[in-house]
Amino acid sequence: MRIVVGLSGGVDSAVAAHLLKRDGHEVVGVFMKNWEGDDDDAYCSSNADFVDAAAVADVLGIEIEHVNFAADYRDRVFAEFLREYEAGRTPNPDVLCNAEIKFKAFLDHAMALGAERIATGHYARVRWKPGDAPGRDDKSGASAPDGARVQERPDRFELLRGLDPLKDQSYFLHRLTQAQLARTLFPVGSLAKTEVRRIAAEIGLPNAKKKDSTGICFIGERPFREFLNRYLAHTPGPILDDRGRRLGEHVGLSFYTRGQRKGIGIGGVKERGAPRGAGDHAPWFVARKDMAANTLYVVQGHDHPWLQSTTLVAGDAAWVAGAPPGAGRYTAKTRYRQSDAACRLDPPAAAADATARFALHFGAAQWAVTPGQSAVLYDGEVCLGGGVIESTA
């Protein structure tokens, strides 16, 4: 097949391209430029990444094209990123970038180049799943509650976790559709990261030992608040604790997120008779934001009740199969670096919300579940989809 690979300059996409070429495919590389600001800044690696991607293409003997998606990125991802922060939520732009740029704008561009498939270096897998025949027991592994009707499923593509549990990126890919998965390959999704680096060194790739990228593509390693300062308004207001005591002044609610510990800018409050671990020696965490009153609430102690949630409601749902899964028991992540948590999925309250909103109930309280982040649902190794967290209880 003719396959267009998104070459980022990193080792994962480089090895993905190598594996495809080794298997006899016609491989073309595309480097995506998604951000035009700060090209000369120490925090922006776009130019250096392209040099690395071009060097990889040279070693592999494939063509590479430099494509500028910066306008699409600003309109589809960055504008929404700022709107969410201004509303007091904490968005995950990597999720939106995958859905809108890497698997939409890039996919469209690749198809225009005559590609039959696209490929990336993500640690995930795609599997073809035959549908459930009428009357056949549900094969999903999820148990439906009493009285719930098991849904029949047509033939479909499934999004699976990457086999390396430390690198699995299905969380960031949960908004992909059937049409996108049908045209997508993840060549390194069945490999461990150590094996990817071994292959890269074995074939002499120049980026075999390149450090993994962290941080989102337009921020990189720069101080996050310093970056947001350029785009968000500053409206200072009071910082209160759970007893209503004023502890200081915040610089603007957009600059804080639930569970944040560093950078709050307050000292401790210690009272006579306070238990050990309280007062000055117990860390403060951001717990709530009252946008109407422009007030930031903080609490002391990692396990404070205000930081615990057993229920969440999510909106803007996206389901990989094209329809929501049946009500029942699954696992979920409410942030990327988190172990799966057992939960129960409830159908939405109104029929009109059938594909837009859902509720999750957890058996064990979850820490700092944050509006704006993604709640992603799993059935074993299968990523079912998810939505944007709206509220918690």
SEKOL-802236 format. One record per residue (C-alpha): residue in three letters; z, y, x. Coordinates in steps of 0.5 Angstrom, whole numbers, plus 500, padded with zeros to 3 digits. Last residue first. Layout:
<recs>
ALAZYX
...
</recs>
This chain:
<recs>
ALA586530460
THR580532463
SER574537462
GLU566538463
ILE565532468
VAL557532470
GLY554526468
GLY553518469
GLY548513471
LEU548505471
CYS549504478
VAL549496479
GLU553493484
GLY558491479
ASP557495472
TYR557502475
LEU558509472
VAL558516476
ALA562522474
SER559528477
GLN563534479
GLY562540475
PRO569539473
THR574536478
VAL578530477
ALA584532482
TRP587525482
GLN585519478
ALA591516473
ALA590508473
GLY588505467
PHE582510466
HIS579512460
LEU571515460
ALA568519455
PHE561521454
ARG556526453
ALA548527453
THR545521451
ALA548519444
ASP551527443
ALA547527436
ALA550521434
ALA557525435
ALA564523438
PRO560520444
PRO561512445
ASP567510449
LEU567508456
ARG573504459
CYS575505466
ALA576501473
ALA576506479
ASP571505484
SER574507491
GLN572514493
ARG568518498
TYR563520493
ARG567523487
THR569521480
LYS567514481
ALA567509476
THR568502474
TYR566498467
ARG569496461
GLY566497454
ALA561501450
GLY554500451
PRO550503456
PRO547509455
ALA539510454
GLY533511459
ALA536505464
VAL538510469
TRP542514464
ALA543521465
ALA548525462
ASP549532461
GLY556532459
ALA562529462
VAL569528458
LEU575525462
THR581521461
THR587519465
SER588525469
GLN593527475
LEU593533479
TRP597537473
PRO602531474
HIS604533481
ASP602527486
HIS600531492
GLY606535492
GLN606543490
VAL602546485
VAL597551484
TYR595555478
LEU589561479
THR589566474
ASN583570472
ALA585571465
ALA579568462
MET577564468
ASP584560468
LYS583555474
ARG588549475
ALA591545480
VAL590548487
PHE594544491
TRP600547495
PRO603542501
ALA611540501
HIS615543507
ASP617550504
GLY619547498
ALA620540496
GLY620534501
ARG627533500
PRO629535493
ALA631542492
GLY638544492
ARG637551493
GLU630553492
LYS624553497
VAL617557495
GLY612555500
GLY607560503
ILE600562500
GLY593563503
ILE589558499
GLY585556505
LYS587549505
ARG589544500
GLN584544495
GLY585539489
ARG581543484
THR576548487
TYR577555490
PHE572560491
SER569561484
LEU576564482
GLY576570486
VAL580572492
HIS587569490
GLU593573490
GLY600571491
LEU606567489
ARG607569482
ARG612564478
GLY609561472
ARG613555473
ASP607551474
ASP605556480
LEU602562479
ILE596566484
PRO594572481
GLY587575481
PRO582578486
THR575579483
HIS570577489
ALA563576486
LEU559570489
TYR552570493
ARG554572501
ASN561570500
LEU559563498
PHE557562506
GLU563564509
ARG567560503
PHE563554506
PRO565555513
ARG558553516
GLU557545518
GLY550545514
ILE550550508
PHE543549506
CYS542542506
ILE549540504
GLY554538509
THR554532514
SER548530518
ASP549523522
LYS549524529
LYS543522533
LYS543516537
ALA537513535
ASN533520535
PRO528519540
LEU526512537
GLY525507543
ILE524501538
GLU530497540
ALA534504540
ALA532505532
ILE533497531
ARG540498533
ARG541504529
VAL539501523
GLU543495524
THR550499525
LYS548503519
ALA548496515
LEU542494512
SER539492505
GLY538500503
VAL534501509
PRO527500506
PHE529504500
LEU523504496
THR521509490
ARG515509485
ALA518505479
LEU525508481
GLN522515479
ALA519512472
GLN525509471
THR529515472
LEU533518478
ARG540521475
HIS544516479
LEU542518486
PHE548521489
TYR552516487
SER547511489
GLN549513497
ASP552507500
LYS554508507
LEU561505508
PRO559500503
ASP553497507
LEU549493502
GLY547500498
ARG549500491
LEU543498486
LEU539502482
GLU536497476
PHE528497474
ARG527495467
ASP525490462
PRO528492455
ARG535491454
GLU539489447
GLN545492446
VAL552488445
ARG555491438
ALA562493439
GLY567490434
ASP572488439
PRO571492445
ALA565490450
SER566486456
ALA561488462
GLY558483466
SER551486465
LYS548479462
ASP549480455
ASP549474451
ARG542472448
GLY540474441
PRO534477442
ALA532477449
ASP535481455
GLY530484459
PRO527482466
LYS531486471
TRP527489477
ARG531491483
VAL532498487
ARG536499493
ALA541504496
TYR542507503
HIS537513503
GLY532513508
THR527515503
ALA520512501
ILE515514496
ARG510509493
GLU502508491
ALA501515495
GLY494518494
LEU496525497
ALA497528490
MET502522489
ALA506524495
HIS506532492
ASP509529485
LEU514525489
PHE516531493
ALA517535487
LYS520530483
PHE524525487
LYS526529493
ILE526536489
GLU529535482
ALA533529482
ASN535528489
CYS537536490
LEU541535483
VAL545530486
ASP546534493
PRO548540489
ASN554537487
PRO558543483
THR565545483
ARG566549476
GLY569556475
ALA563559471
GLU561563477
TYR561556481
GLU556553476
ARG551559476
LEU551559484
PHE549551484
GLU544552478
ALA540558482
PHE541553488
VAL538547485
ARG531548481
ASP529555482
ARG532556490
TYR529549491
ASP523550488
ALA522556492
ALA524552499
PHE519546498
ASN515547504
VAL511541506
HIS511539514
GLU506534514
ILE506528519
GLU501522521
ILE503516524
GLY503513531
LEU511510530
VAL512514537
ASP509520535
ALA512520528
VAL519520531
ALA517526535
ALA515530529
ALA521528525
ASP525530531
VAL522537532
PHE522538524
ASP530537525
ALA530542530
ASN527547526
SER531545520
SER538545523
CYS541551520
TYR549552523
ALA547556529
ASP543561525
ASP535562527
ASP533559521
ASP538562517
GLY535563510
GLU528559508
TRP531552505
ASN528546503
LYS523544508
MET521537507
PHE518533512
VAL513528510
GLY511522514
VAL505518512
VAL505510512
GLU499505511
HIS503499510
GLY503493514
ASP510490514
ARG511494521
LYS509500518
LEU514500512
LEU520498517
HIS518503522
ALA518509516
ALA525506514
VAL527506521
ALA525514521
SER528515515
ASP535513517
VAL535516524
GLY535523522
GLY529528523
SER528528515
LEU522524514
GLY520523507
VAL516517507
VAL509517504
ILE507510502
ARG499507502
MET500500500
</recs>
